Amino acid sequence: MKVLVVGGGGREHAIIKKLKENKEITQLYCAPGNGGIAQDAVCVPYKSTDVEAIAAYAAAEKMDYVVVAQDDPLCMGLVDMLKAVGIPSFGPDKLAARIEGSKVFSKNLMKKYGIPTAAYETFDELDKALAYVRTVKCPIVVKADGLALGKGVLICMNNAEAEEAVTDMMQGGKFGASGSRVVVEEFLEGPEVSVLCFTDGTTIRPMISSMDHKRALDNDEGLNTGGMGVIAPNPYYTADVAQRCMQEIFLPTLDAMRKEGCPFHGCLYFGLMVTADGPKVIEYNCRFGDPETQAVLPLLQSDLFTIMRATTDETLDQVEVKFAPGASCCVVLASGGYPVKYESGKVITGLEKAEETACVYHAGTKLGENGEILTAGGRVLGVTAVADDLPRAIEKAYGAADHIRFEKLHRRSDIGAKALKAFEE
């Protein structure tokens, strides 16, 4: 079978490596891919947002299946376009992808169907937003309505910061059209948990839980990023919490989407906060998280391609989704200055040595003229190690990462530290 994966980051590299385990797949393609993905799949030069061109390419090349892994093409309707030309795919259609593409849609959905989340207000006029944030009790959270590469969420500790946040988004165009509408919501406290779930619209199969580290610097300081590292499983996601999430959040969300006429197929990501009042939804994503995927998929024992096709065919209830015991840790190696300004084109060394004890997923890399691997993005690599327990997984991941060098390399040194503290509580 010929399979095309749409995207070009660490998440896509992790998906491709897992798909390679299926013997039915004879040819793997990726659009656009990157320097590391090129070692595992044929990269084709289409931006993931060139959805019409990708759909045409998939049809011309007679792809048997397409995995749409990135949020932008999902929200732009690539799954719909592929269906129109008779190609099955993994991921939600355009209407269902709104669950991530519009925070206003997702918040209103939760409110309508009683799914636990933070109290909120939405605004599409700057004056009204400013009047609200000048008087509301802080801290509060200001979110751009649309997609913003995981950076459109600002925690404001006082009213002045909140004023600045809404002004930058709604007037200053900080996140382009995505920030023309904003959601202002209460600040929730508690451990954060990420849970990725396979679903065919009716059946849902949660993957192993994880803990992302969004801030750029140690001790959760610095700017929000797309994610600087992940551990799995998340110790705060206990059996009791998991049961509550299934009954109060996961199944009600699927039911709500069906009732709204947009059943969800693919991977539904739940960003959760375990508060004193129970688990609540911080956000939904309509696809695999990045870098959560790089920590979760290495623990998947079942065949990924079989599961993906079951979400498309609505036969997920007939498929096993099993994860290995143990733990994983993914440490992101980024370009200095990320997530603001950074340089690219730096030579990367030490990859082969690191891969002796860990899996190195390429996020922002490209091939140089002489075959060397160069940096080509903010988040460059994700170094993932699996072990019998979390302390050993962390030790292995950092040990492997120590072998990798490139100019102005930046990484956090405390990935997993918060999770380890949970075992002491």
C-alpha positions, -999 to +999 in steps of 0.1 A: +000+000+000+011+036-007+006+059+023+011+097+024+017+116+057+010+153+056+033+175+078+069+180+083+078+180+120+087+157+149+052+144+152+051+133+116+085+117+120+072+097+150+041+087+130+062+076+100+086+055+121+056+037+136+039+032+103+070+015+090+063-014+113+033-024+092+043-048+064+013-039+042+028-005+036+052-008+007+058+029+000+057+058+025+056+095+014+056+127+033+046+163+023+068+182+029+089+161+054+123+172+066+159+162+067+153+133+090+120+121+076+138+118+042+157+088+057+124+070+063+100+082+036+100+099+002+096+136+007+075+155-018+078+193-020+043+205-010+037+227+019+011+212+043-012+241+036-012+235-002-042+213+003-055+214-033-021+204-046-017+176-020-052+162-028-043+163-066-010+147-060-025+119-038-050+112-066-025+113-094-001+089-075-030+067-065-023+068-027-042+042-008-044+062+024-034+096+037-026+106+073-033+143+078-013+150+109-012+188+111-039+212+122-038+237+094-046+212+065-073+196+087-090+229+093-086+238+057-106+207+047-080+184+032-098+153+045-129+165+027-109+170-006-094+135-003-128+120+002-141+137-028-114+120-049-120+086-033-090+084-010-095+074+027-077+094+053-069+097+090-082+128+106-115+148+110-133+167+082-134+205+081-165+208+103-152+185+130-117+202+129-134+233+143-130+218+177-094+231+175-097+256+147-120+278+167-117+282+205-150+300+205-167+270+189-151+245+213-159+266+244-195+271+233-197+234+226-186+226+262-210+251+277-239+238+257-233+201+266-221+206+302-185+194+296-163+208+325-141+237+315-130+271+327-156+299+329-151+323+299-162+352+278-156+357+241-151+390+223-148+401+187-146+439+195-116+453+211-134+479+232-156+453+249-127+430+255-107+459+271-136+469+293-139+433+305-102+426+313-098+460+331-121+449+358-119+411+359-101+393+387-066+381+377-048+359+369-068+352+337-060+335+304-063+352+270-066+330+240-066+337+203-096+321+187-078+304+158-046+284+152-014+300+164+013+273+164+006+265+201+016+300+211-018+318+211-024+314+249-013+340+273-015+338+311-020+373+324-010+379+361-026+414+363-051+436+344-024+456+326-010+424+311-045+413+300-051+447+283-018+443+265-026+408+254-060+416+239-047+447+223-017+429+207-040+401+194-071+421+182-054+454+171-018+446+167-023+414+147+000+393+168-015+361+156-030+374+124-066+366+117-065+340+145-064+367+171-093+388+156-116+371+181-104+362+216-115+340+245-109+353+280-112+326+306-106+319+343-072+307+354-074+271+365-049+256+389-037+220+392-015+195+373-019+196+335-025+163+316-025+156+279-045+126+267-046+117+230-074+095+219-082+074+188-119+077+179-141+067+150-169+091+161-186+066+185-159+045+200-130+062+218-096+046+228-074+068+250-037+065+245-013+066+274-013+100+292+015+125+290+028+157+305+040+185+282+064+213+292+053+244+273+075+271+287+109+278+270+130+279+302+135+257+332+111+259+362+083+267+337+096+302+330+099+321+298+075+323+268+050+296+257+064+273+230+050+245+210+064+222+237+100+217+250+096+181+262+072+154+273+070+125+297+046+096+296+026+084+315+015+114+336+015+104+373-014+128+380-036+109+356-047+082+381-073+055+374-099+075+392-092+106+371-092+086+339-126+071+348-140+106+354-126+119+322-142+091+302-176+096+317-176+134+321-154+146+292-144+121+265-178+104+258-198+136+262-175+153+237-180+126+211-217+127+217-218+165+214-200+164+181-224+139+167-254+159+179-238+190+162-237+171+129-199+168+128-188+134+142-151+133+149-128+107+133-091+105+139-070+116+169-088+139+194-064+155+219-077+165+253-056+191+272-068+187+308-063+204+341-068+182+372-084+208+395-097+205+431-132+202+415-121+175+392-107+173+357-116+201+333-108+208+296-082+235+288-083+229+251-090+204+224-067+196+194-080+179+163-048+158+158-018+142+175+000+167+198+036+177+192+058+167+210+034+144+229+033+120+200+071+115+202+067+102+238+034+083+234+038+064+201+071+046+212+050+029+239+023+018+215+024-020+211-006-023+187-002-016+150-008+021+143-019+017+107-046-008+117-059+015+143-059+045+119-079+026+093-104+016+120-110+052+129-118+058+092-139+027+087-158+031+121-146-003+133-124+009+163-145-013+187-130-043+169-093-033+172-069-037+201-051-005+213-024-017+237+005+002+253+037-012+268+044-008+305+072+015+315+078+052+307+092+075+281+108+109+280+112+132+251+137+161+253+134+188+227+165+204+213+157+239+200+175+268+182+186+295+206+161+323+207+131+301+200+101+308+202+109+344+190+140+349+168+165+322+159+190+312+133+189+282+110+214+264+088+236+251+117+254+218+112+241+190+136+266+164+149+263+134+172+230+120+158+243+084+153+258+082+188+225+095+203+205+069+183+224+041+199+203+045+231+173+067+220+151+076+191+158+109+176+128+125+158+136+153+134+113+184+137+131+213+121+160+199+100+170+198+063+197+181+042+227+201+033+245+201+000+271+176+012+246+153+029+249+168+064+219+175+086+213+212+092+189+230+116+159+245+098+134+255+125+128+266+161+123+231+175+150+210+158+150+175+173+131+154+199+152+128+217+130+101+231+141+072+254+119+044+268+127+026+301+111+005+328+105+036+349+104+074+345+137+082+363+156+059+340+137+072+309+147+107+318+183+097+324+185+079+291+170+107+271+193+133+285+223+110+281+215+105+244+208+143+240+243+151+254+259+136+222+241+160+199+257+194+191+248+224+170+255+261+174+233+279+199+215+247+209+189+253+236+171+228+258+154+226+291+173+206+318+142+198+339+119+177+316+101+153+339+112+169+372+076+179+380+064+144+374+090+129+396+079+152+424+044+137+421+057+104+433+069+121+465+035+136+473 
